[in-house]
């Protein structure tokens, strides 16, 4: 394993925790703004937006 892979592996847990925190924060905000929200639908839509953002970031970095 090269140094870059070792560095990313060391960050893996932190990155996953940060992604979960962003998701949970957005679920909380959605719950505040839409008290009668459907948790399953909100989960699906928030994950969809997060995936779109990751796809955009990936594309931006592939172009550089």
C-alpha positions as CSV (number, residue, x, y, z in Angstrom):
1,X,0.0,0.0,0.0
2,X,1.5,3.3,-1.0
3,X,1.6,6.4,1.2
4,X,-1.5,8.0,-0.4
5,X,-3.6,4.9,0.1
6,X,-2.3,4.7,3.8
7,X,-3.3,8.3,4.3
8,X,-6.8,7.8,2.9
9,X,-7.3,4.6,4.9
10,X,-6.4,6.5,8.1
11,X,-9.1,9.1,7.2
12,X,-11.8,6.5,6.2
13,X,-13.5,6.3,9.6
14,X,-13.6,10.1,10.0
15,X,-14.9,10.6,6.5
16,X,-17.7,8.1,7.1
17,X,-18.6,9.7,10.4
18,X,-18.7,13.1,8.8
19,X,-21.0,11.9,6.0
20,X,-23.4,10.3,8.6
21,X,-23.4,13.6,10.5
22,X,-24.3,15.6,7.5
23,X,-27.1,13.2,6.7
24,X,-28.5,13.2,10.3
25,X,-28.2,17.0,10.5
26,X,-30.3,17.4,7.3
27,X,-32.9,14.9,8.6
28,X,-33.1,17.0,11.8
29,X,-33.5,20.2,9.8
30,X,-36.2,18.6,7.6
31,X,-38.0,17.4,10.7
32,X,-38.0,20.9,12.1
33,X,-39.3,22.5,8.9
34,X,-41.8,19.8,8.0
35,X,-43.0,18.3,11.3
36,X,-45.3,15.8,9.5
37,X,-42.6,14.6,7.2
38,X,-42.4,11.0,6.0
39,X,-39.1,9.8,7.3
40,X,-38.7,7.2,4.6
41,X,-39.3,9.7,1.8
42,X,-37.1,12.3,3.4
43,X,-34.3,9.7,3.8
44,X,-34.6,8.8,0.1
45,X,-34.6,12.4,-1.1
46,X,-31.7,13.5,1.1
47,X,-29.6,10.6,0.1
48,X,-30.4,11.3,-3.5
49,X,-29.2,14.9,-3.1
50,X,-26.1,13.8,-1.3
51,X,-25.3,11.3,-4.1
52,X,-25.8,14.0,-6.7
53,X,-23.3,16.2,-4.8
54,X,-20.8,13.4,-4.6
55,X,-21.2,12.7,-8.3
56,X,-20.7,16.4,-9.2
57,X,-17.5,16.5,-7.0
58,X,-16.2,13.3,-8.6
59,X,-16.8,14.8,-12.1
60,X,-15.1,18.1,-11.1
61,X,-12.0,16.2,-9.9
62,X,-11.9,14.0,-13.0
63,X,-11.8,17.1,-15.2
64,X,-8.8,18.5,-13.3
